[in-house]
Every structure is written in structure tokens, then in C-alpha cells.
Amino acid sequence: MQETIKYDSTILSDHEPQFFTTQKFGTILTWNILYKCDLIVRENHRYYNNGFAYIEGEEEYIARLERITQKIYDFITEKHDLSILALQELPLNLNHMVFFNETLNNYMHKIEAKVFNACLNYFDVVSDNMIICDANRLYVESNATLKKSFQNIVKNQASRGQFYTFTNSHNEKLDFINIHLKWYEPYSYNYDENIKNLLSFIDNYKQNNVEGRDLIITGDFNFDLNALEYPDIEIHAAINTTVVYVNDQGTQELQTNDGFIYLNNPGKIIK
């Protein structure tokens, strides 16, 4: 029987961070750092926004944000090939976001620029996602064309993502999407449509990728990545990345919601 994972003063998130190593663009981290834990009440629905069935106090959330920034600092200093960090569920409250940014900046200033020259200007207030990259290794620019293509195919989801192109020192390009797809009831019509539309986007991208760029879609997909089957793409998702509280049963589940979809080059999950 699965042991219940409870909220305590060591918890960082209900999602496990995932790492993926590429040949041309270094190691990439994706991590849903979890909004402030709360009970959401909408019309006749009441549900927890976290896998611990917990309502987080102000001081508890601030302390957890501090732990998360410390962990990000640890990742960068310990994993020397780390080049891109894709985060989801950044703080919704402005004061919380200011605290997170200031604390993260303080940690980044401790790192020698030659080790990791952090670009921290890539927070999207619409999607609540953030990208941090090493400017020593990669040049980054927003990609409106990629976003429009995604928006045309994966309906009502583009506002939940970030769309960038990274270029390395050899002028090789990586189109990059940091996404937090909307949750739908598993195996419902919208759930199945989410998966179908995402695969249609990948198919469209392949047909129009005349420059031979790499593509990575990463983040919290809110469906089991390991269930995807599609030619010429690689799925990199560790098992049981996410703690989910199932309201109607009052129990916890472990699911595989986080990972990487990679088109072109092979890579590996770092355990």
C-alpha cells in the first residue's frame, strides 16, 4: 500500500523536478513548483490545488519559496551542464512573486558569471511560467510564429505556455515550449482532444521545419506522457513525478505528468 505523503517543513512541491540532457543544448530542468496550497471553491466544486490536501499559511508559503530558490541554486551549482530551467506555477500574488524574484536573484548573484550567467527576465505573467537560461551558452529570443502555430492547433492552451528559440555557439537552434496544459478529467473528450491536438501540432511542426531545428516541449502536461505514441519523437518522463489528491475518493495518487517531448536528438533522464 502506498504511503501517504504529507505536507511538512521540508516539502518543496507536489511535483518532482525532471532533468533531460541534450547533445547540443546542455541539460534542461523542468519543475512545477506548486502554487500556494489552498482549497479552491468554484460554484459547486471544492478541490485542493495540491497533492497533500493542505491549506498553506502565509509564513509556510514564504518559507517554501525560500527552500525552492535554495534548491534551484543547488541544481545550478551541482549540475555544471545545466543550461535551461523551465518552471511552472510561479506565485500568483504580486508580493509573493517579488519575494521569489528577489530571493532567486540573491542566490544567482552568488554564482560566478562564468559558471552560470543567469537570464531572469523570462517570467510570463499570463502563463505563470518562468524560464531561466545560461547566457554564456545560449542566446534566447521569443518566437511568436511558434506560439501562433501552437495556438491554431492546440486550442485554448497557448496562454498557458512560453515560446522561445535558443541558439548555441554553433548557431544550432532549439525551438522550446514551456507549457502547463489545462487539466481535464482523464479519458474525457477534452482530455483526449488535448493529446490529439498536441500530436497534431508536432506533426505540423515536422512538416514545416525546413531549417531542421530541434523542438522540445516540456512542463506539466496533465496527462500520462508515457502513454504517448508517435514516430520520430522521444518521450522522456520518469515514473510517478506528481502527487495528486483525488477529491472524490479522498486519497493520494502518483502520476506521470511532467517530462519532455523531444523531436530530433536523443537524450536521457538523469536520475
C-alpha angles and dihedrals in degrees: 000000000000115000114237114248109221131198113255141149092283098054116117102176143326087250126073116229113246129209128202126185120211127190097230107027106038128237120332128204125204120188136164101211094192128242119255104299110254148147109253119211117193120165104304095345126096119180141151117246091214140056095244098063086233138143109215123216122225095254091045092054094047090050091049092050088053090052091049094052089048089052092050089052089050092050092053095046094044101041105054095186093056108127108156131034117192114192131185134195098033115182115294095204115081094223091050091049092050090051092049093049095046093047092046091049090052090055093045091054089060090063118084109247091230089059098046122351099197122214105200101171097095103093115131113208092197099053096029087228129131134199122200117187139177108250090197090068106026140038112213133201134166117257113214092173092057090049093050092050091050091047092052093054109026097053121219093357107091092087087062094060147062121227121202142151120223122200122197129208091273091056091249112149133220121193106211133194122188103194140176104191120207116263118245131178106276114265093004120134093262092046091054091043090054091057095042093050093048091053090047089054091052090049091050091047092053092051093050100037095108093156093057095237124170118245128208124182111187141163137068108338097178091222134076106280092194089065092064117107120186134140120254097010127101123219116207112186128141117223119262101009097156137055109215127187111216104212100195091053098033091227140112126249133189114225139174105239103136133069147081138299108201127190118196113002130058122237142159142237113248109222 
